[in-house]
Amino acid sequence: MKILYVDLETEWRGGQSQALEALTGLRRHGHDAQLLAVAGGALAQRAGAAGVPVIEIEHNRKRWRAAGALRRILHDAPPDVVHANESHALTAAWLARAHRRTTLVAARRLAYPLQQNPISLARYRAAHRIFAISDFVARSVIASGVSAQRVVIVREGIEIPPPLNAAQRTLARQTWNLTEDEFVLGCVGYLLPEKGQELLVQALPAIFAAEPRIRLLLAGDGPLRARLEELAVQLGVRERIVFAGFVERIANVYAALDAFVFPSLAEPSGTSLLAAMAWGLPVAAVARGGVTEYVVDGANGLLIPAPEPQAIAAAVLRLRGDADLRSRLGARARADITARYATDVMVARLLEACDEASKSRARAIPA
């Protein structure tokens, strides 16, 4: 199958990570997967380095430039499927009338409903299928006025890392000047209010009062960083937090951790949480959004009942105080994510959904 991914974001976030997982997975399985992206953007650079053919456009007026590029592609060598990986890409595909020339699918990975204006709804209604990354997101799209028949679940995919060894752990900790006798708590994500990192920092005084040898490794950058650093100083916990910023080799973060906390207020799915579980880390996550679709409280992680500092602190201290619990949760988490969310599982589901969308479109075209 020939699939053209379109993604016009320039920063590296969960959606771009998933696009690269899909592109490389599709090509590994013998499919012609290509990317249309902004020149110099994080996804274009990483995809090119991974051997994915990349069609680049300039950032200025990127939606119109992408629409023009799509028109040329659809005229000269149309793919079987155009996959709009985010909203700007879908706008470009809609402007190019891609849905009239080939099968158009649109990824949806946001927690909030579709904008209720004619143009926004027209873009999504033009897509032959909307690929929601969780049941939570699918319900949101359907509630926005899109037919349930046009919405399918294509869950995120995660490369399952090899089992961690002691040497890797030691080296990773040295990267962040963490000692072996410290219990290292981690959180990975773009720093935004809805991601809940502020609640995690607010939970730290109670955590450190009970267990002073805990450190927090906070990986990611974003608009909230200055506020978080200021709050950490105000609470007297700044010296116990490593603000790592954007980390190119994110495996070094997961390898350094003893446990992972996911405080997001309403996460559509949670790429970093899935990755932590794939690493076999014991996790504690706020029971909101798509998280409850794969974190089973007490079985493969702990669910934090409410996005509140006290509840986060209680979950962290429970993990810290029970090594057997951590071992059991981590092992089950890795097994569950391998079975349901490994990249190859995602690629197989993606191909199935694209094939079904193409057949449905073909049935709808008059002979």
C-alpha positions as CSV (number, residue, x, y, z in Angstrom):
1,M,0.0,0.0,0.0
2,K,1.2,3.5,-0.8
3,I,0.5,5.9,2.1
4,L,1.4,9.6,2.2
5,Y,1.6,11.0,5.7
6,V,1.1,14.7,6.0
7,D,2.2,16.5,9.1
8,L,2.9,20.3,9.2
9,E,4.0,20.7,12.9
10,T,7.6,21.7,13.4
11,E,8.0,20.7,17.1
12,W,8.5,17.2,18.3
13,R,5.6,16.0,20.4
14,G,3.5,12.8,20.7
15,G,1.8,13.1,17.4
16,Q,5.1,13.4,15.5
17,S,6.6,10.5,17.4
18,Q,3.7,8.4,16.4
19,A,4.0,9.4,12.8
20,L,7.6,8.3,12.7
21,E,6.7,5.0,14.4
22,A,4.0,4.4,11.7
23,L,6.2,5.5,8.8
24,T,9.2,3.3,9.7
25,G,6.9,0.4,10.7
26,L,5.0,0.5,7.4
27,R,8.3,0.6,5.4
28,R,9.7,-2.3,7.5
29,H,6.7,-4.3,6.4
30,G,7.2,-3.5,2.7
31,H,4.8,-0.6,2.2
32,D,5.5,2.6,0.3
33,A,5.2,5.1,3.2
34,Q,6.2,8.7,2.5
35,L,6.0,12.0,4.4
36,L,5.0,15.6,3.4
37,A,6.3,17.9,6.1
38,V,7.8,21.3,6.8
39,A,11.5,21.7,5.8
40,G,13.7,21.8,8.9
41,G,11.0,20.5,11.2
42,A,11.8,17.9,13.8
43,L,9.7,15.2,12.1
44,A,11.1,15.9,8.6
45,Q,14.7,15.6,10.0
46,R,14.1,12.4,11.9
47,A,12.1,10.8,9.2
48,G,14.8,11.6,6.6
49,A,17.5,10.2,8.9
50,A,15.4,7.0,9.3
51,G,15.3,6.5,5.5
52,V,11.7,7.7,4.9
53,P,11.2,9.7,1.7
54,V,10.3,13.2,2.7
55,I,8.6,15.9,0.5
56,E,9.5,19.2,2.1
57,I,7.7,22.5,1.9
58,E,8.6,25.9,3.4
59,H,7.0,27.0,6.7
60,N,5.6,30.3,5.4
61,R,2.0,29.7,4.5
62,K,2.5,26.1,5.1
63,R,-1.1,24.9,4.7
64,W,-1.4,26.5,1.2
65,R,2.1,25.2,0.2
66,A,1.2,21.8,1.4
67,A,-2.1,21.9,-0.5
68,G,-0.3,22.8,-3.7
69,A,2.2,20.0,-3.2
70,L,-0.7,17.6,-2.6
71,R,-2.4,18.7,-5.8
72,R,0.7,17.9,-7.8
73,I,1.2,14.6,-6.1
74,L,-2.4,13.6,-6.6
75,H,-2.2,14.5,-10.3
76,D,1.2,12.8,-11.0
77,A,1.3,9.8,-8.7
78,P,-1.6,9.6,-6.3
79,P,-1.1,7.4,-3.2
80,D,-3.6,4.9,-2.1
81,V,-4.2,6.8,1.1
82,V,-3.4,10.4,2.3
83,H,-3.0,10.3,6.1
84,A,-3.5,13.8,7.7
85,N,-1.7,13.4,11.0
86,E,-2.8,16.7,12.6
87,S,-5.3,19.5,12.0
88,H,-3.1,21.8,9.7
89,A,-2.4,18.7,7.5
90,L,-6.1,18.0,7.3
91,T,-6.7,21.6,6.3
92,A,-4.2,21.3,3.5
93,A,-5.7,18.0,2.3
94,W,-9.1,19.5,2.3
95,L,-7.9,22.6,0.4
96,A,-6.3,20.2,-2.1
97,R,-9.6,18.2,-2.4
98,A,-7.6,15.1,-1.6
99,H,-10.9,13.3,-0.6
100,R,-12.0,13.5,-4.3
101,R,-8.9,11.9,-5.7
102,T,-8.0,9.2,-3.2
103,T,-8.8,7.9,0.3
104,L,-8.3,10.5,3.0
105,V,-8.0,9.6,6.6
106,A,-7.4,12.0,9.5
107,A,-5.8,11.2,12.8
108,R,-7.4,12.6,15.9
109,R,-5.5,12.6,19.2
110,L,-6.8,15.6,21.1
111,A,-8.9,15.5,24.3
112,Y,-11.4,18.2,23.4
113,P,-14.3,18.1,20.9
114,L,-14.0,19.3,17.3
115,Q,-14.6,23.1,16.9
116,Q,-18.2,23.7,16.1
117,N,-17.8,25.9,13.0
118,P,-18.6,25.0,9.4
119,I,-15.0,25.0,8.1
120,S,-13.6,22.8,10.9
121,L,-16.5,20.3,10.7
122,A,-16.2,20.3,6.9
123,R,-12.6,19.3,7.0
124,Y,-13.3,16.3,9.2
125,R,-16.5,15.3,7.3
126,A,-14.4,15.3,4.1
127,A,-12.2,12.5,5.6
128,H,-13.4,9.1,4.7
129,R,-12.3,7.9,8.2
130,I,-11.2,9.5,11.4
131,F,-8.6,7.5,13.3
132,A,-9.1,8.1,17.0
133,I,-6.2,7.0,19.2
134,S,-8.5,5.9,22.1
135,D,-12.2,5.2,22.9
136,F,-12.2,8.5,24.8
137,V,-11.2,10.5,21.7
138,A,-13.6,8.5,19.5
139,R,-16.5,9.5,21.8
140,S,-15.5,13.1,21.7
141,V,-15.4,13.1,17.9
142,I,-18.8,11.4,17.6
143,A,-20.3,13.9,20.2
144,S,-19.1,16.7,17.9
145,G,-21.4,15.6,15.1
146,V,-19.4,13.1,13.1
147,S,-21.1,9.8,12.2
148,A,-19.9,6.9,14.3
149,Q,-19.4,4.9,11.1
150,R,-16.6,7.2,10.1
151,V,-14.7,6.9,13.3
152,V,-12.4,4.0,14.0
153,I,-9.9,3.3,16.8
154,V,-6.2,3.1,15.8
155,R,-4.3,3.0,19.1
156,E,-0.8,4.4,19.4
157,G,2.2,2.2,18.9
158,I,5.4,1.9,21.0
159,E,8.7,0.3,20.2
160,I,9.3,-2.2,23.0
161,P,12.8,-1.7,24.3
162,P,15.0,-4.6,25.3
163,P,15.1,-5.4,29.1
164,L,17.1,-2.8,31.0
165,N,20.4,-3.9,32.5
166,A,22.4,-2.5,35.5
167,A,25.1,-0.9,33.3
168,Q,22.5,1.0,31.3
169,R,20.8,2.2,34.4
170,T,24.0,3.4,36.0
171,L,25.1,5.2,32.8
172,A,21.7,6.9,32.5
173,R,21.7,8.1,36.1
174,Q,25.2,9.5,35.6
175,T,23.7,11.7,32.8
176,W,21.6,13.5,35.3
177,N,24.0,13.3,38.3
178,L,21.7,10.9,40.1
179,T,23.1,8.5,42.7
180,E,22.3,4.8,43.0
181,D,20.8,5.2,46.5
182,E,18.2,7.8,45.4
183,F,14.6,6.8,44.4
184,V,14.1,8.5,41.0
185,L,10.7,9.5,40.0
186,G,10.1,10.5,36.4
187,C,7.7,12.5,34.3
188,V,8.0,13.1,30.5
189,G,5.9,15.5,28.5
190,Y,5.4,18.9,27.0
191,L,5.1,21.4,29.8
192,L,1.6,22.8,29.6
193,P,-1.1,23.4,32.3
194,E,-3.3,20.5,31.1
195,K,-0.4,18.1,31.4
196,G,-0.6,18.4,35.2
197,Q,3.1,18.9,36.0
198,E,2.2,21.8,38.3
199,L,0.2,19.4,40.5
200,L,3.2,17.0,40.6
201,V,5.5,19.8,41.8
202,Q,2.9,20.8,44.4
203,A,2.9,17.2,45.7
204,L,6.6,17.1,46.2
205,P,6.8,18.7,49.7
206,A,4.6,15.9,51.1
207,I,6.6,13.3,49.2
208,F,10.0,14.6,50.4
209,A,8.8,15.0,54.0
210,A,8.1,11.3,54.1
211,E,10.9,10.1,51.8
212,P,13.8,12.6,51.6
213,R,15.9,10.4,49.2
214,I,13.5,10.8,46.3
215,R,14.4,12.9,43.3
216,L,12.2,14.0,40.4
217,L,13.5,13.9,36.8
218,L,11.2,16.2,34.8
219,A,11.8,15.8,31.0
220,G,10.3,18.2,28.5
221,D,10.0,21.8,27.6
222,G,7.2,24.2,27.0
223,P,5.4,27.4,28.1
224,L,5.0,26.2,31.7
225,R,8.7,25.7,32.4
226,A,9.4,29.1,34.0
227,R,6.3,28.8,36.2
228,L,7.3,25.3,37.4
229,E,10.8,26.4,38.3
230,E,9.5,29.4,40.1
231,L,7.0,27.2,42.0
232,A,9.7,24.7,42.9
233,V,11.7,27.6,44.5
234,Q,8.7,28.8,46.4
235,L,8.0,25.3,47.8
236,G,11.6,24.7,48.7
237,V,12.0,21.7,46.4
238,R,14.1,23.1,43.6
239,E,17.2,21.2,44.5
240,R,15.3,17.9,44.4
241,I,14.1,18.4,40.8
242,V,16.1,17.8,37.6
243,F,14.6,20.1,34.9
244,A,16.0,18.2,31.9
245,G,14.3,20.2,29.2
246,F,13.9,18.6,25.8
247,V,15.8,15.3,25.7
248,E,16.9,14.0,22.3
249,R,17.7,10.5,23.6
250,I,14.6,10.0,25.7
251,A,15.6,6.4,26.5
252,N,18.2,7.9,28.9
253,V,15.3,9.2,31.0
254,Y,13.3,6.0,31.3
255,A,16.4,4.0,32.0
256,A,17.3,6.2,35.0
257,L,13.9,5.9,36.7
258,D,12.5,3.8,39.5
259,A,8.9,4.9,38.9
260,F,6.9,7.1,36.6
261,V,4.1,9.6,37.3
262,F,1.6,10.8,34.7
263,P,-0.4,13.7,36.2
264,S,-2.2,14.8,33.0
265,L,-5.7,16.2,33.6
266,A,-7.4,14.6,30.6
267,E,-5.0,12.8,28.3
268,P,-6.3,11.4,25.0
269,S,-3.9,8.4,25.4
270,G,-0.5,9.2,26.7
271,T,2.6,8.3,24.6
272,S,5.0,8.9,27.5
273,L,3.0,6.7,29.8
274,L,2.8,3.9,27.3
275,A,6.6,4.2,26.8
276,A,7.2,4.0,30.6
277,M,5.1,0.9,30.9
278,A,6.9,-0.6,27.9
279,W,10.1,-0.1,29.8
280,G,8.6,-2.1,32.7
281,L,8.4,0.8,35.0
282,P,5.8,0.9,37.8
283,V,3.5,3.8,37.0
284,A,1.0,6.0,38.8
285,A,-1.4,7.9,36.5
286,V,-4.4,10.2,37.0
287,A,-7.6,8.3,36.0
288,R,-8.7,10.7,33.3
289,G,-9.2,10.5,29.5
290,G,-7.8,7.5,27.7
291,V,-5.5,6.4,30.5
292,T,-8.1,4.1,32.1
293,E,-8.4,2.1,28.8
294,Y,-5.0,0.5,29.6
295,V,-3.9,1.2,33.1
296,V,-5.7,-1.3,35.4
297,D,-5.4,-0.1,39.0
298,G,-3.4,-2.5,41.1
299,A,-2.7,-4.8,38.2
300,N,-0.3,-3.0,35.8
301,G,-0.2,0.4,37.5
302,L,-1.8,2.7,40.0
303,L,-4.7,5.0,39.1
304,I,-4.7,8.3,40.9
305,P,-8.4,9.0,41.6
306,A,-8.3,12.8,41.2
307,P,-5.8,15.3,39.8
308,E,-4.8,16.6,43.2
309,P,-1.4,17.0,44.9
310,Q,-2.4,14.9,47.9
311,A,-3.6,12.0,45.8
312,I,-0.4,12.1,43.6
313,A,1.7,12.1,46.8
314,A,-0.1,9.1,48.2
315,A,0.4,7.1,45.0
316,V,4.1,7.9,44.8
317,L,4.7,7.0,48.5
318,R,2.8,3.7,48.0
319,L,5.2,2.8,45.1
320,R,8.2,3.9,47.1
321,G,7.3,1.9,50.1
322,D,6.6,-1.5,48.4
323,A,9.3,-3.0,46.2
324,D,7.3,-6.1,45.5
325,L,4.4,-4.0,44.2
326,R,6.7,-2.1,41.9
327,S,8.2,-5.3,40.5
328,R,4.8,-6.8,39.9
329,L,3.2,-3.7,38.3
330,G,6.2,-3.1,36.1
331,A,6.3,-6.7,34.8
332,R,2.6,-6.8,34.0
333,A,2.8,-3.3,32.4
334,R,5.5,-4.4,30.0
335,A,3.6,-7.5,29.0
336,D,0.3,-5.7,28.5
337,I,1.8,-2.9,26.4
338,T,3.7,-5.4,24.3
339,A,0.5,-7.3,23.5
340,R,-1.7,-4.3,22.8
341,Y,0.5,-1.3,21.8
342,A,3.7,-2.6,20.2
343,T,4.5,-0.8,16.9
344,D,3.8,-3.8,14.8
345,V,0.3,-4.2,16.4
346,M,-0.4,-0.5,15.6
347,V,0.9,-0.9,12.0
348,A,-1.3,-4.0,11.4
349,R,-4.4,-2.1,12.7
350,L,-3.5,1.0,10.7
351,L,-3.3,-1.0,7.5
352,E,-6.6,-2.8,8.3
353,A,-8.3,0.6,8.9
354,C,-6.8,2.1,5.7
355,D,-7.9,-0.9,3.6
356,E,-11.4,-0.7,5.0
357,A,-11.6,3.1,4.4
358,S,-10.5,2.6,0.8
359,K,-13.0,-0.2,0.1
360,S,-15.8,1.9,1.6
361,R,-14.8,4.8,-0.6
362,A,-14.8,2.6,-3.6
363,R,-18.3,1.3,-2.9
364,A,-19.5,4.9,-2.6
365,I,-18.1,6.0,-6.0
366,P,-20.6,5.6,-8.8
367,A,-19.6,3.0,-11.4
